[in-house]
Amino acid sequence: MDKNSDPVYSRNVVEFVAVANEFCKYAEHASELKGDEMLKILQRLLPLMYLKASLLPAFEPFFEDGNEKFVTESDWSRIHDTFRKKFGTADDYLEVFDDKFNESEIPVASSLAENMADIYQDMKDFLLLYQTGTKEVMNDAVWECKMNFENIWGQKLVNALRAIHKFIYSGAEIGRVENDEKTNDEARNTSDWFISKRQKEFREDGE
């Protein structure tokens, strides 16, 4: 099949790939930027990524098993810790649109760094699968990414964008958090680290 007519190479997919790649590049080089610069970049990049993700075509998966994962726990922690250091006092915010809110019935403290690291995890895994050039793998990468956008990271993105917007236009300056008592274990429960469990659940729901 000609690439021009293959859905995995469609304009909407290729444009999303470009935006996802841009996000990952900024996440991986966040240490080179100031916190306020990174917030302004995310203010512009996240809405574009949301738009392009919403336009991804609907595919059916080829494989029954979950997609291969590449982002490790140490990768996630490195991205998270860099973002948290850069965001400083802008990192924590109260979130009402969170799954934990339904359980606690009160706003919960959320973290921009955690949201960005979670989104990075999905974007990087998606890109590495898509870049294999194998049609079936690329197809399932798009399928999984769209599924996770609709059910998981899309909400994290809009939650984070609301907090970024509020902080940027508050006129406040980012301050350093001298005593960050939140350890990596407290900040992140990795008991269900790989999202293959999510995949299985979504597959079963769709049957």
Secondary structure as the mmCIF struct_conf table of DSSP 4:
data_model
#
loop_
_struct_conf.conf_type_id
_struct_conf.id
_struct_conf.beg_label_comp_id
_struct_conf.beg_label_asym_id
_struct_conf.beg_label_seq_id
_struct_conf.end_label_comp_id
_struct_conf.end_label_asym_id
_struct_conf.end_label_seq_id
HELX_RH_3T_P HELX_RH_3T_P1 LYS A 3 SER A 5
HELX_RH_3T_P HELX_RH_3T_P2 PRO A 7 TYR A 9
BEND BEND1 SER A 10 SER A 10
HELX_RH_AL_P HELX_RH_AL_P1 ARG A 11 GLU A 28
TURN_TY1_P TURN_TY1_P1 HIS A 29 HIS A 29
HELX_RH_3T_P HELX_RH_3T_P3 ALA A 30 GLU A 32
BEND BEND2 LEU A 33 LEU A 33
HELX_RH_AL_P HELX_RH_AL_P2 GLY A 35 SER A 54
TURN_TY1_P TURN_TY1_P2 LEU A 55 LEU A 55
HELX_LH_PP_P HELX_LH_PP_P1 LEU A 56 ALA A 58
BEND BEND3 PHE A 62 PHE A 62
BEND BEND4 GLU A 64 ASP A 65
HELX_LH_PP_P HELX_LH_PP_P2 GLY A 66 GLU A 68
HELX_RH_AL_P HELX_RH_AL_P3 GLU A 73 PHE A 87
HELX_RH_3T_P HELX_RH_3T_P4 GLY A 88 ALA A 90
BEND BEND5 ASP A 91 ASP A 91
STRN STRN1 ASP A 92 GLU A 95
BEND BEND6 VAL A 96 ASP A 98
HELX_RH_AL_P HELX_RH_AL_P4 ASP A 99 SER A 104
BEND BEND7 GLU A 105 ILE A 106
STRN STRN2 VAL A 108 SER A 111
HELX_RH_AL_P HELX_RH_AL_P5 LEU A 112 TYR A 130
TURN_TY1_P TURN_TY1_P3 GLN A 131 THR A 132
HELX_RH_AL_P HELX_RH_AL_P6 LYS A 135 ASN A 148
HELX_RH_PI_P HELX_RH_PI_P1 PHE A 149 TRP A 153
HELX_RH_AL_P HELX_RH_AL_P7 GLY A 154 ILE A 168
TURN_TY1_P TURN_TY1_P4 TYR A 169 GLY A 171
BEND BEND8 GLU A 178 GLU A 178
HELX_RH_AL_P HELX_RH_AL_P8 ASN A 184 ALA A 187
TURN_TY1_P TURN_TY1_P5 SER A 191 ASP A 192
BEND BEND9 PHE A 194 PHE A 194
TURN_TY1_P TURN_TY1_P6 ILE A 195 ILE A 195
HELX_RH_AL_P HELX_RH_AL_P9 SER A 196 GLY A 206
#
